[in-house]
């Protein structure tokens, strides 16, 4: 009876809660508000070339290209509540990924 722990070789601890601080100072990319309802704002120190919204199974559900600039607002209309990822590609081809929650 009861719960017995099972040792699994090579298994690491699960990550803690997500926050802006996990990317450290100077990461240059902010995504807010998080969680979000209608709109999501993306600000970057680098000029952005494209933004993709990716669901938890890895499918791209939205893609914005040629979005030049450092400050963008994207609509979340038509996106179901859940956990998603933003893939942001800068004009110098640096890729950053952020997790966000759609309420």
N, C-alpha and C positions, 0 to 999 in steps of 0.2 A: 504494500500500500504506500501511497505517497508519490512524490516526484523524485526521480533519480537523475542526477546530472550525467551527461554522456560526454566523454572527452572526444573532441574532434581535432586531429592534428592539423596545424596550419590555419585554424580558424581564428580570426582577429576579433576584437571587441567591436560591437556595432557602433557606428558614429553617433555622436550626441546631437543635440538640436542644432539646426542651421541658424547662422546669423551672419551679418555682414563681416564680422571680425574673423570668421574662419578663413577668409581669403587674404587677411593680413593687410597692413598698410601699404599703399602704393599699388594695389591691384588694379585701380583705375576704372573699375566698372561697378555701377550701382544699379540695382533693380528694386523698385518700390512702387506702391506699397506691397508688402508681402505678409500676409495673404492679400489678394486683390479681388475686386468684384467686377468692375467694368473696364478699367484701363490700367495699363502697366507702363511706368516711366522707366526708361533706360538712359542712364548718363554714363559717359565714358571720357577718359582723358585723351583717348585716341579717336580719330575719325572712324566711324563705323561704315562698313561696306554692305553687310547683310545681317539680318536677324532671322532666326528660325525658332518656331515654337514646336517642341517635340514632346510627345506623350510618353508615358512610362514604359511602353513596349517598344519605343525607339522610332515610331513613325512621325515624320514631319507633317504637322497639321496646318501650319502656316509658314510662309517664307516671304520675307521682304528683302528685295535686293536694290542696290543703288540708293541706299538711304543716307548718303553722305551727311556728315555732321556728328555732333557729340551729344545731342539731346533729342530723344525720340519718345513718343507716346504711341502705344499700340492698343487697339481695341480688343477686348476679350469677348465681345458679343459672339454668341454661337458656340463658345467653348464650354463644355460641361465642367462642373466643379470637379476638382481633383488636383493631383500633383503633376507638374509639367517642368520642362527644362527649356531654357533659352540658350541658344548657341549664337554667340555674337562674334562676327568676323570683322576685324579692323581692316582698314585700307592697306596696312602693311602686313596683312595675312596672319595676324595673331588671333587665335581662336580662344574664347573664354566661354565657359558654360556656367550658368546659374540655375538653381532650382527655385521654383515659386509655386505657390498654392493659389488656385482659382476657387473662390467661394461661390 
